[in-house]
Amino acid sequence: MTKPFKFKQFEIYQDRCAMKIGTDGVLLGAWTSLMNRPQSILDIGTGTGLLALMLAQRSRAETIDALEIDENAYEQCVGNFEASPWGDRLFCYHAGLDEFTEEIEETYDLIISNPPFHSEEVSSGNVARDLARQNQSLPFEELIDGVSLLLNPNGTFSTIIPFKEERPFLALASHKGLYPERITRVKGTPTSEIKRSLLQFSFTEGNVDMNELIIEKERHQYTDDYIALTQDFYLKM
């Protein structure tokens, strides 16, 4: 039996999921603002269920839905939800975003997604992992189209993407009336290049809260900002 990845209030089995738990997902789940006190949340491309579980811990949302197209990941996500303290609030749909958008009529107060973003062809020898990493399985255009249809008019959408994709992603979003509220650019160390962009959108255009997050001062020496952000989740923080 494979050991689960243990967080402070829940644990996640991930042996059947192509994409394992990583810094990106934990950052996004901890960073996403809940200022609008969402009562309904959707996690698109949930994988292990990490983001949905983090938001279940952080919020009082009555409905937390997740969407996963890969059968193995879907089944594992359901198991992780059922084993958590919030199983009654969590539900995973086995479907693609396009069919889900066609069938679901209600909207969500918060939508979150840690999307695949390797647009170039990559091959690790693991077909499921390669599909999960390549955005052919969920192109940014399809993600933004789906969000624009499923998001409550007063809701927010939160995601993490490579910094090099930030400008085109913002342009795609603006075409659908989605405008950035918060942007945090993430660097591994003080001297490294910006690697990721954390983005939170709404349908209201206004001032953007922009800042930078550095993960490590040096190898395994985490910054105070990173510790403050993730300490409710990681066992060793």
C-alpha positions, 0 to 999 in steps of 0.5 A: 500500500502506497503511503499518503501525502500527509497534511495537518488536517487531511491526507492524500493518496496519489499513486493513481494520479499522473500529476503528484502534489507539488508546490504550485498546487499548495501555493494556489490553494493557500494564496487564493483569497476567500474575501467574498466568502464563497458558498460554492466552489469549483476545482477544475482538473482536480487530480488528487483533489488537493485544491478542493480539500485545501479550500474545504479546510479554509472556508465554510463553503457548503458546496465544493465540486471538483472536475476530473476527466482521467478515470484513475485520478477521478476514483482516487480523488473520490477516495481522498474526499471520502476520507477527509473531515469534509466529505459531506461538502465535497463532490467530484464529477468524472467529466471534461470541462466542455460537457460539464459546462453544457450540463450544469446550470448553476454558477459558482462563487469561486472557481480554482484551477491548477491547469496543465501548461506544457504547450510543447510536446513532452515525453516522459515515457508516462502517457498519463503524466504527459497528458496531464502536463500538456495543455492540449488536455485543457487549453487555456482558451477552453479553461477561460471559456468555461470559467466565464460561463460557470462563474457567478457575476460577483465571483472570482477565478484563481489559477497559477500559470508559468510567468512566460504565459502571463501576458497572453493569459491576461489577454485571453481573460480580458476577451471574456470580461475577466480582469485581474484583481491580484497578481503574485509573481513567484521566484524560487530564490531571491536571485532566480528568475520569476517562474510562476504567476498566481492570478485571481480574476473577477468580472470587475475591472479595477486596480490590481494588487501586485506583489512578489513571493520568494519561496526559499532564502537558500536551499531548504531555508524557506522565507517568512512569507512562504511559511506564513502562507503554507503553515496551516497545511504542511506538517513541518512548517 
